[in-house]
Amino acid sequence: MKISRRDKLKIYGDLLLVLNDESKNGRIVLTRVQVKINVPFDRLKKYISELRELGLIEDETSLRLSEKGKQYLRDYGKVLDFMKRMGLEYQ
């Protein structure tokens, strides 16, 4: 069984979704985030740093989504919905 690689669009989307969900629970635990998006811890830290540089999260300690990050999630959801309606699978 071959495991397909995710591109950055998918990884960023997954990470932002998990961070958004986890922030509703209060404190964000990085190991729980790591398990949910299935990436090594060093790569998770790299992705978080990239999201901060892109302005999608407020800072690396609170990991709250910025307004730009929330907009990314809305647009990402629209893209996934469109692909699903077209019969395309995006993993």
C-alpha positions as CSV (number, residue, x, y, z in Angstrom):
1,M,0.0,0.0,0.0
2,K,1.5,3.3,-1.1
3,I,0.9,6.4,1.2
4,S,0.5,9.5,-0.9
5,R,2.5,12.6,0.0
6,R,0.6,15.7,1.0
7,D,1.5,19.0,-0.5
8,K,1.9,22.2,1.5
9,L,-1.6,23.4,0.7
10,K,-3.0,20.2,2.3
11,I,-0.6,20.3,5.3
12,Y,-1.2,24.0,6.0
13,G,-5.0,23.4,5.7
14,D,-4.8,20.4,8.1
15,L,-2.6,22.2,10.5
16,L,-4.8,25.3,10.6
17,L,-8.0,23.2,11.0
18,V,-6.4,21.4,14.0
19,L,-5.1,24.6,15.6
20,N,-8.5,26.2,15.2
21,D,-10.2,23.2,16.8
22,E,-7.6,22.9,19.6
23,S,-7.8,26.6,20.4
24,K,-11.5,26.1,21.3
25,N,-10.4,23.6,24.0
26,G,-8.2,26.2,25.6
27,R,-4.5,25.3,25.7
28,I,-2.9,23.9,22.6
29,V,-0.7,20.9,23.1
30,L,1.8,20.5,20.3
31,T,2.2,16.7,20.7
32,R,-1.6,16.3,20.2
33,V,-1.5,18.5,17.1
34,Q,1.5,16.5,15.8
35,V,-0.5,13.2,16.2
36,K,-3.6,14.7,14.5
37,I,-1.8,15.9,11.4
38,N,0.7,13.1,11.4
39,V,4.0,14.9,10.9
40,P,7.4,14.6,12.8
41,F,7.8,17.2,15.6
42,D,10.6,19.0,13.9
43,R,8.6,19.4,10.7
44,L,5.6,20.6,12.7
45,K,7.7,23.4,14.3
46,K,8.9,24.3,10.8
47,Y,5.3,24.5,9.5
48,I,4.2,26.6,12.5
49,S,7.1,29.0,11.8
50,E,6.1,29.2,8.1
51,L,2.5,29.9,9.0
52,R,3.6,32.7,11.3
53,E,5.8,34.2,8.6
54,L,2.8,34.1,6.2
55,G,0.7,35.9,8.8
56,L,-1.7,33.0,9.1
57,I,-1.2,32.6,12.9
58,E,-0.7,35.3,15.5
59,D,2.5,34.0,17.1
60,E,4.3,30.8,17.8
61,T,3.3,30.6,21.4
62,S,-0.4,31.1,21.4
63,L,-0.9,29.6,17.9
64,R,-4.1,31.6,17.4
65,L,-5.3,32.0,13.8
66,S,-5.0,35.5,12.5
67,E,-7.8,36.9,10.4
68,K,-5.8,36.0,7.4
69,G,-5.5,32.4,8.7
70,K,-9.3,32.2,9.2
71,Q,-9.8,33.5,5.7
72,Y,-7.4,30.8,4.4
73,L,-9.5,28.1,6.2
74,R,-12.7,29.5,4.7
75,D,-11.2,29.5,1.2
76,Y,-9.6,26.1,1.7
77,G,-13.0,24.7,2.7
78,K,-14.5,26.1,-0.5
79,V,-11.8,24.5,-2.6
80,L,-12.3,21.1,-1.0
81,D,-16.1,21.4,-1.4
82,F,-15.7,22.3,-5.0
83,M,-13.3,19.4,-5.7
84,K,-15.7,17.0,-3.9
85,R,-18.7,18.2,-6.0
86,M,-16.5,17.7,-9.2
87,G,-15.8,14.1,-8.1
88,L,-12.2,14.8,-7.3
89,E,-10.4,13.3,-4.3
90,Y,-7.8,15.4,-2.5
91,Q,-5.7,13.6,0.1
